[in-house]
Amino acid sequence: MNLKQYLTERTKLIEEVLLTYLPTLPKVAEQLESAMRYSLFAGGKRIRPILALASAEAVGGDPQAVLPAACALEFIHTYSLIHDDLPAMDDDDWRRGQPTNHKVFGEAQAILAGDALLTHAFAILASPDYPVPIEAEKALRIVWEVADAAGPLGMVGGQSADISQEGTVQEYDAPTVLRYIHTHKTGALLRAAVRTGAIIAEASPEQLAALTLYGENLGLAFQICDDILDATGDPKLLGKPVKTDAQHKKLTYVTVHGLEEAKRAAYILADQAIEALSDFDNAAEPLRALARYTVERQN
Ligand code: GRG
């Protein structure tokens, strides 16, 4: 399959729908709308929504039915990046080749933009205006899946662990802590993307288990590649400075296991993700191609 064309088409579709979910605010709150729009349309790869759509496709579902959940995941991802860049967290000035949200709108509006994107994601998920009707019970299950992945048992827990271990690595069992950080900070939302697509598309329990395994392996591979790119990537392609993990004394796969082992682990995990789909037919080809792309990407 032509992954480049697939990604272009999917990105276009997702961006059209994302725009419809961006709330229009009155003039007094226009700063908030602008700050939300700025980061939502700053050139992200849209991996999480694309995974949700591809997962639905893999079980013969209608990608249209997944679009609200896919967009909600991108809202949450965007909030996490805005907050992660704040001075209180990573204090980054650049993301995706552009000044970070707080550099343009100030810290207060950046915090609020993150808050608004997170909260609005759940308004999208719980809205009665689904383009393809969805049963209330299924909608509630999706809300739970996303909340669980984004909150203290998922991404926020992982981010907290990541911040609290900075510079204190010797006090912990580094590989175990690293695994917790990776599976929670990054893995949980990617796993949820794959699962929500599958659940909305009525995957069987066996299909859901296989797709969950795919999502877990992909999530780990994705974060290990992020660590590799921070250590060795091209800042022009990444749109942000590199080697910041070392500056922040972050625990990364590269610092804990070394660069060669990180590359090896990423490829093994991508292979395991693909292997998890062995009972799926050609409809899962986009997911297989996405696993390969995850470990070959340059940004
Ligand atoms: C602030 C609650 C909170 C969480 C932050 C996402 C995150 C957790 C931190 C960002 C820093 C980082 C490197 C996280 C790992 C996840 C990751 C690789 C994020 C970047 O995702 P991409 O590559 O980003 O999908 P784009 O720019 O393509 O949208």
Residues whose N, C-alpha, C, O or C-beta is under 5 A from the ligand:
A	BS01	GRG	G44 K45 R46 I47 S80 L81 H83 D84 M155 V156 Q159 K185 T186 D226 N299
